Amino acid sequence: MGTTTSPTLAEPLYGASFTQAIGRFFRKYGTFSGRASRSEYWWWQLATTLVYIALAVLALVIGFATGELNADGDVFYLSAAFSIGIALIAVWALVTLVPQVAVAVRRLHDANLSGWLVLLRLVPSVGDIILLVLTVQPSNPDGARYDER
């Protein structure tokens, strides 16, 4: 019976599970070198989207429960209770900003593209679409040139 070994953190993990991708995301917090497989990248995108949705629902629930929002979604006033929900979203965005950019750079490297292409996100609307197309590209063995040496 043969054993399979998991790749090191310096190598992409092809076919990563949801939990493996999340774990690798946080262990490689600010690592811009190397590569990230499609599964590593897209499982993380799903996870962070779910966190944003949960935090937004929490903010809305707090807003409705405290009477700060009415059924039409109009804000009557911004009190501390509703601000907590908004602050949690802001904290999550700040905590994950650097690793979010890092995993995108590593994903581009895996497709043998320059990590600098992540700056396309600064171009409103069209930049996100272009980056989406680039991050769904299949892995390219030539991307190994971006691995740590």
trRosetta pair geometry for C-beta under 8 A, 3 or more apart (Angstrom, degrees):
i j d omega theta_ij theta_ji phi_ij phi_ji
6 13 6.9 0 -169 -119 92 114
7 10 7.9 -116 156 65 97 60
7 11 3.7 -101 172 84 127 124
7 12 6.9 18 90 75 159 32
7 13 5.5 -162 47 -89 113 70
8 11 5.3 88 55 11 72 98
9 24 6.7 174 -128 -139 84 90
9 27 6.0 -111 -120 122 135 123
9 28 5.9 175 -176 -72 111 104
9 31 7.8 130 150 5 110 174
9 34 7.9 -11 137 -157 65 172
10 34 5.4 -141 -163 -106 55 132
10 147 6.4 76 160 -163 97 94
10 148 5.1 -87 -145 35 119 117
11 34 7.3 -117 -78 -157 18 114
11 35 7.4 -8 -163 55 39 97
11 147 7.2 9 -96 -126 62 123
12 34 7.4 163 -55 162 72 93
12 35 4.2 -53 -50 104 114 100
12 36 5.7 150 -119 -134 98 14
12 37 4.2 126 171 -45 114 82
12 40 6.7 -131 -156 1 84 140
12 106 7.6 159 -91 161 97 108
12 110 5.5 77 -77 -107 154 125
12 139 7.1 -174 90 -119 161 134
13 16 4.3 76 109 -73 111 107
13 20 6.1 -123 130 147 153 126
13 21 7.6 -154 78 -85 123 64
13 24 6.2 -154 14 -63 135 161
13 37 5.7 -110 73 9 46 129
13 39 7.3 -87 103 77 80 111
13 40 5.8 106 57 -64 91 117
14 37 4.6 173 -93 -116 53 149
14 39 6.7 103 -161 20 38 120
14 139 7.0 -59 -97 -26 117 158
15 37 7.4 -51 1 143 38 161
15 39 5.8 95 -111 -2 10 162
16 20 4.3 -139 -164 95 90 117
16 21 4.4 116 126 -64 130 85
16 24 6.8 -73 -139 12 150 141
16 37 6.1 150 -5 63 108 127
16 39 4.3 166 43 111 81 115
16 40 4.8 67 24 -71 153 70
16 43 6.3 -116 101 11 106 146
17 20 4.6 92 49 9 77 106
17 21 6.9 -143 88 -8 37 88
17 39 7.9 5 -47 162 15 129
17 43 7.5 104 138 -114 29 160
18 21 6.0 -61 -152 34 24 110
18 22 6.6 19 155 -15 63 107
18 43 4.9 -168 -118 -157 54 123
18 46 7.5 -70 -126 79 103 130
18 47 7.2 137 -168 -64 93 109
19 22 5.8 -53 -146 37 34 110
19 23 6.2 35 156 -19 66 108
20 23 5.8 -57 -147 39 29 112
20 24 6.2 25 157 -15 66 109
20 40 7.8 -79 115 -101 89 79
20 43 7.9 53 68 84 72 165
21 24 5.9 -56 -144 40 28 107
21 25 6.3 38 153 -29 63 105
21 39 6.2 -129 -76 136 127 77
21 40 4.6 176 -127 -133 92 48
21 41 7.8 -101 -154 1 123 19
21 43 3.5 106 61 76 162 133
21 44 5.5 -133 151 -45 110 78
21 47 7.6 -180 101 -14 110 133
22 25 5.5 -49 -150 27 31 118
22 26 6.8 16 158 -7 63 104
22 43 6.9 -100 -41 130 73 110
22 44 6.6 148 -91 -98 55 73
22 47 5.5 128 -92 -88 109 169
23 26 6.4 -65 -154 41 29 99
23 27 6.1 21 155 -14 67 114
24 27 5.6 -58 -137 43 33 109
24 28 5.8 8 168 3 70 113
24 36 7.8 152 127 -126 128 99
24 40 5.8 -59 83 -138 139 116
25 28 6.7 -75 -145 50 17 90
25 29 8.0 65 147 -88 53 47
25 40 7.2 163 -62 -179 83 90
25 44 4.8 131 -84 -105 143 128
25 47 7.9 -159 17 60 162 145
25 99 5.9 93 172 160 82 130
25 103 5.9 -15 -126 -73 88 141
26 29 6.0 13 -167 -74 43 86
26 99 7.0 -6 -101 -133 41 167
28 31 4.1 -72 -171 34 88 127
28 34 7.6 -98 -149 67 139 141
28 36 8.0 -177 87 -83 156 110
28 99 7.2 120 96 -138 67 103
28 102 6.8 -163 131 131 92 132
28 103 7.4 109 93 -81 116 83
28 106 7.5 22 139 -43 144 161
29 98 6.8 37 161 102 81 111
29 99 4.8 -74 -153 -79 50 115
29 102 7.2 85 141 40 30 159
30 98 5.3 -18 -101 150 88 125
30 99 6.7 -81 -67 -78 46 70
30 102 5.8 -168 -146 -68 29 151
31 34 6.2 2 150 30 117 122
31 102 5.7 99 65 -178 46 133
31 106 7.2 39 109 -65 89 131
32 101 7.8 -20 -101 119 103 89
32 102 5.1 -106 -82 -129 65 83
32 105 4.9 -6 -152 92 84 152
32 106 7.1 -151 -157 -53 35 83
32 115 6.3 101 178 178 100 163
33 106 7.8 41 108 -96 16 91
33 109 7.8 103 -163 -92 38 169
33 146 6.4 -169 -161 165 65 79
33 147 7.3 81 158 -165 94 21
33 148 5.1 91 124 -71 132 82
34 106 5.5 -3 93 -128 77 110
34 109 6.8 125 109 93 28 154
34 146 6.5 164 -99 124 4 91
34 147 5.5 44 -114 -125 61 55
34 148 5.8 -20 -64 -20 93 89
35 106 5.3 140 -151 -178 20 82
35 107 7.6 93 -167 -95 65 21
35 109 4.7 -131 -96 101 75 105
35 110 3.8 113 -167 -77 110 83
35 139 7.7 80 169 -135 139 104
35 143 5.4 90 -98 135 136 121
35 144 7.5 -59 -21 -93 140 43
35 146 6.0 109 -61 81 87 115
35 147 6.6 -42 -7 -77 99 79
36 40 4.4 -122 -174 89 92 132
36 41 5.1 111 123 -56 119 91
36 103 5.3 42 -41 -158 173 73
36 106 3.7 80 -12 112 99 114
36 107 4.7 -46 71 -67 106 66
36 109 7.6 86 15 52 69 99
36 110 5.9 -109 60 -25 42 133
37 40 4.7 102 53 4 77 101
37 41 7.0 -148 93 -2 42 88
37 107 7.9 -26 88 -115 10 75
37 110 6.1 176 -93 -148 35 162
37 139 6.5 -31 -127 -71 74 127
38 41 5.8 -62 -149 42 32 108
38 42 5.8 12 165 -6 71 115
38 107 7.2 87 -96 -144 46 104
38 110 7.6 -150 -43 106 62 144
38 135 7.7 130 -122 161 78 73
38 136 7.1 61 -131 -138 121 44
38 138 7.5 -49 -40 -123 135 43
38 139 7.1 -116 -20 -45 96 89
39 42 6.3 -60 -130 46 26 98
39 43 5.8 27 169 -19 65 111
40 43 6.5 -59 -143 36 18 106
40 44 6.6 15 157 -16 56 111
40 103 7.0 -143 133 -155 101 112
40 106 7.9 -49 102 107 136 125
40 107 7.5 -159 82 -85 98 93
41 44 6.0 -67 -160 36 26 109
41 45 6.5 26 150 -21 66 106
41 103 5.8 158 -112 156 75 105
41 104 7.2 98 -138 -95 116 47
41 106 7.8 -169 -76 85 104 92
41 107 4.1 56 -83 -92 146 133
41 135 6.0 -146 147 -174 152 114
42 45 5.2 -44 -144 32 41 116
42 46 6.5 45 155 -19 66 99
42 135 8.0 145 -66 143 85 112
43 46 5.7 -52 -153 35 34 113
43 47 6.4 35 150 -20 65 106
44 47 5.5 -55 -147 37 35 113
44 48 6.2 26 160 -14 69 107
44 100 7.9 -179 145 -114 126 67
44 103 5.8 -29 67 151 165 168
45 48 6.2 -56 -142 40 27 104
45 49 6.3 30 156 -20 62 110
46 49 5.8 -60 -149 37 28 112
46 50 6.4 27 155 -19 64 107
47 50 5.8 -58 -152 35 29 110
47 51 6.5 29 152 -19 65 105
48 51 5.5 -49 -148 34 37 114
48 52 6.4 40 152 -19 66 102
48 96 6.2 159 -121 161 125 163
48 100 7.1 72 -99 -101 168 114
49 52 5.7 -53 -149 36 33 112
49 53 6.4 33 153 -19 65 105
50 53 5.7 -53 -146 37 32 112
50 54 6.3 33 155 -19 65 106
51 54 5.7 -55 -147 38 30 111
51 55 6.2 26 156 -15 65 108
51 92 6.0 -174 140 -160 124 147
52 55 5.9 -58 -144 40 29 107
52 56 6.2 29 156 -19 65 108
52 89 6.8 67 -137 -136 71 96
52 92 7.1 -174 -84 108 67 144
53 56 5.8 -56 -146 37 29 110
53 57 6.3 29 155 -18 65 106
54 57 5.8 -54 -148 37 30 110
54 58 6.3 33 152 -21 63 107
55 58 5.4 -50 -147 36 33 116
55 59 6.4 37 153 -21 65 102
55 85 6.7 150 176 -169 73 76
55 88 5.1 -154 -146 111 116 110
55 89 4.7 151 132 -81 133 79
55 92 6.1 -133 -46 0 163 150
56 59 5.6 -50 -148 34 33 112
56 60 6.4 31 153 -16 64 105
56 85 7.8 92 -129 167 24 113
56 89 6.7 63 -70 -89 67 132
57 60 5.7 -56 -148 39 32 110
57 61 6.2 34 153 -21 67 106
58 61 5.7 -52 -144 36 29 111
58 62 6.3 29 156 -16 64 106
58 85 5.2 -176 111 -126 85 106
58 88 7.0 -27 90 67 136 150
59 62 5.8 -55 -149 38 28 111
59 63 6.2 32 151 -22 63 109
59 82 6.6 68 -169 -162 79 68
59 84 7.9 -172 -110 85 75 62
59 85 2.6 153 -103 144 71 133
59 86 5.6 91 -131 -55 135 57
59 88 7.3 -158 -65 49 98 108
59 89 6.6 -25 -44 -27 140 121
60 63 5.3 -54 -146 37 32 116
60 64 6.2 25 159 -13 68 104
60 69 6.9 -50 -150 40 66 163
60 85 7.4 -171 -10 165 37 162
61 64 6.1 -56 -144 41 29 103
61 65 5.9 27 157 -19 65 113
61 85 7.9 157 50 -94 73 146
62 65 5.8 -58 -139 41 26 111
62 66 6.1 10 166 -6 64 114
62 68 7.8 3 124 32 73 127
62 81 5.2 -162 173 154 108 92
62 82 5.6 165 113 -99 105 50
62 84 6.5 -124 -173 64 168 103
62 85 4.8 -174 36 -38 137 127
63 66 6.5 -68 -143 44 20 97
63 68 4.6 -92 -153 73 70 106
63 69 3.8 43 145 -6 113 118
63 75 7.8 -69 -155 -112 127 82
63 81 7.7 162 -83 111 40 98
63 82 4.5 62 -92 -113 80 111
63 85 7.0 -83 -34 34 90 150
64 67 7.7 37 -177 -72 31 25
64 68 7.7 -83 -57 51 20 71
64 69 5.2 -53 -73 67 60 105
65 81 7.7 -116 82 156 97 140
66 79 6.5 -131 144 63 142 131
66 81 4.3 141 -65 84 160 151
66 82 6.4 -131 55 -45 137 87
67 76 7.2 -27 140 33 76 147
68 75 6.5 -5 159 -148 88 72
68 76 5.8 -142 -157 44 46 96
68 77 6.4 -100 -136 66 88 61
68 78 7.1 75 -161 -109 130 33
68 79 5.8 -135 -89 22 127 101
68 81 6.9 -174 -22 75 136 106
68 82 4.5 -100 81 -42 165 138
69 73 6.1 -12 -167 -135 112 37
69 74 7.1 151 -149 68 63 40
69 75 6.3 -33 -96 -98 74 56
69 76 7.4 -155 -82 0 25 88
69 82 7.4 128 -29 -109 97 137
70 73 7.4 -70 70 -2 62 18
70 74 5.6 -2 39 50 103 91
70 76 6.9 88 -27 -44 96 107
75 78 6.4 13 174 -65 129 79
75 82 7.9 154 -136 146 106 166
78 82 6.1 -112 -147 77 61 123
78 83 6.1 82 170 -63 94 98
79 82 5.8 90 56 19 70 96
79 83 6.8 -128 104 -7 34 101
80 83 5.4 -63 -144 41 30 117
80 84 6.6 44 157 -36 65 95
81 84 6.0 -47 -164 13 30 113
81 85 7.9 23 146 -9 57 97
82 85 6.0 -51 -166 31 45 110
82 86 6.7 37 144 -11 71 107
83 86 5.5 -57 -147 43 40 111
83 87 5.8 45 152 -26 71 107
84 87 5.6 -54 -144 36 28 113
84 88 6.5 34 154 -24 62 102
85 88 5.8 -50 -152 29 30 112
85 89 6.9 31 151 -16 61 101
86 89 5.8 -53 -157 33 36 112
86 90 6.5 35 148 -17 67 106
87 90 5.5 -54 -148 38 36 113
87 91 6.2 38 153 -22 68 104
88 91 5.7 -50 -144 35 32 112
88 92 6.4 34 155 -19 64 104
89 92 5.8 -54 -150 35 30 111
89 93 6.4 30 152 -20 64 107
90 93 5.7 -54 -149 36 31 113
90 94 6.4 27 155 -15 65 107
91 94 5.9 -58 -148 40 30 108
91 95 6.0 28 157 -19 67 110
92 95 5.9 -57 -141 38 28 109
92 96 6.1 0 167 4 64 115
93 96 6.6 -74 -143 50 21 92
93 97 6.3 46 156 -60 62 95
94 97 5.7 -28 -145 -11 30 119
96 99 5.8 -70 -155 56 59 100
96 100 5.1 69 146 -38 86 109
97 100 5.8 -61 -146 32 21 114
97 101 6.7 15 160 -13 61 105
98 101 6.1 -58 -151 37 30 106
98 102 6.2 30 152 -21 65 110
99 102 5.1 -53 -140 40 39 117
99 103 6.1 37 161 -20 71 101
100 103 6.3 -52 -145 35 26 104
100 104 6.6 25 153 -16 59 109
101 104 5.7 -59 -152 38 32 113
101 105 6.4 35 151 -21 67 105
101 118 5.9 107 -157 159 81 149
102 105 5.7 -53 -149 34 32 111
102 106 6.4 28 154 -15 65 106
103 106 5.6 -52 -144 40 35 112
103 107 6.2 42 152 -25 65 103
104 107 5.6 -50 -146 33 31 114
104 108 6.6 34 153 -18 63 103
104 115 7.9 116 109 -151 71 82
104 118 4.8 111 115 -116 120 120
104 131 7.2 -2 -164 -173 126 123
104 135 6.8 -61 -141 -93 78 129
105 108 5.8 -54 -153 35 32 111
105 109 6.5 36 148 -22 64 104
105 115 3.5 37 -155 -149 95 116
105 118 5.4 -58 -74 -30 75 143
106 109 5.3 -49 -149 33 36 117
106 110 6.6 41 151 -25 65 100
106 115 7.5 23 -49 -105 32 117
106 146 7.9 169 -132 128 56 134
107 110 5.7 -49 -153 28 34 114
107 111 7.0 21 151 -7 62 103
107 135 5.0 25 133 -136 136 92
108 111 5.9 -63 -155 43 35 103
108 113 4.3 -86 -178 81 87 104
108 114 6.7 -30 143 87 127 29
108 115 5.2 148 73 -100 127 50
108 117 5.4 173 -140 54 150 116
108 118 6.5 -126 -16 -51 146 88
108 134 6.2 11 -111 145 91 120
108 135 7.0 -57 -69 -89 69 72
109 112 7.4 31 -178 -86 38 24
109 113 7.1 -107 -76 59 24 59
109 115 5.8 -5 -53 -62 94 97
109 143 5.2 118 151 -169 60 107
109 146 3.7 -118 -158 89 121 166
110 139 5.0 -56 163 -120 98 84
110 140 7.2 131 148 32 48 69
110 143 4.9 105 -147 136 21 164
110 146 8.0 -96 -54 57 40 134
111 134 6.6 175 76 176 158 74
111 135 7.6 -148 -16 -120 143 29
111 137 4.0 75 -136 89 138 122
111 138 7.1 119 -116 78 88 32
111 139 6.6 -103 -85 -115 53 32
111 140 5.5 68 -165 3 36 107
111 143 6.2 89 45 -75 14 138
112 140 3.7 -65 -7 82 118 135
112 141 8.0 6 -57 64 124 31
112 142 4.4 41 -109 84 141 97
112 143 4.0 -116 -67 -67 66 78
112 145 7.5 66 -129 30 86 107
112 146 8.0 -171 -114 -11 47 116
113 117 5.6 -27 150 8 117 147
113 134 6.0 -87 62 -168 175 117
113 137 7.3 96 -21 52 129 153
113 143 7.8 -17 10 -104 52 107
114 117 5.4 120 80 -21 80 93
115 118 6.0 -13 174 -7 64 112
115 146 7.4 126 -35 -140 109 140
116 119 5.9 -19 175 3 65 115
117 120 5.6 -4 175 -14 66 114
117 131 7.0 158 140 -105 94 81
117 134 6.1 -132 135 175 144 172
118 121 6.2 -14 169 -3 62 111
118 131 6.9 70 -127 -124 47 126
119 122 5.5 -22 180 8 69 117
120 123 5.6 -43 -169 23 58 112
120 127 3.9 178 157 -156 72 91
120 128 7.7 179 123 -53 94 27
120 130 5.1 -98 171 81 150 121
120 131 5.0 175 82 -55 121 99
120 134 7.9 115 34 9 153 143
121 127 5.2 168 -99 133 14 122
121 128 6.2 60 -123 -80 68 69
121 131 5.9 10 -66 -32 79 158
122 127 6.2 -148 54 -149 40 174
123 126 5.6 -52 128 72 115 89
123 127 3.2 137 60 -50 89 118
123 130 7.8 21 67 25 130 128
124 127 6.8 74 24 15 11 108
125 128 6.4 -74 -163 30 20 104
125 129 6.9 8 155 -12 61 109
126 129 5.6 -56 -151 37 38 113
126 130 6.3 38 154 -19 70 105
127 130 5.8 -54 -147 37 31 109
127 131 6.2 29 155 -16 65 108
128 131 5.7 -56 -145 40 30 110
128 132 6.3 39 152 -26 64 103
129 132 5.5 -49 -150 30 31 116
129 133 6.7 31 152 -17 62 102
130 133 5.8 -54 -154 35 33 111
130 134 6.4 30 151 -17 66 108
131 134 5.5 -55 -145 39 35 112
131 135 6.1 28 159 -17 68 108
132 135 6.1 -61 -144 38 26 104
132 136 6.7 18 160 -15 62 108
133 136 6.3 -64 -152 35 28 105
133 137 7.5 51 147 -46 58 90
134 137 5.9 -30 -167 -10 40 118
137 140 7.5 -16 139 -28 113 106
139 143 6.7 -103 -167 27 73 139
140 143 4.9 108 74 -24 83 100
141 144 6.1 -11 175 -14 59 111
142 145 6.4 -7 167 -7 65 109
143 146 5.7 -34 178 20 70 112
144 147 5.2 -19 -168 -9 61 120
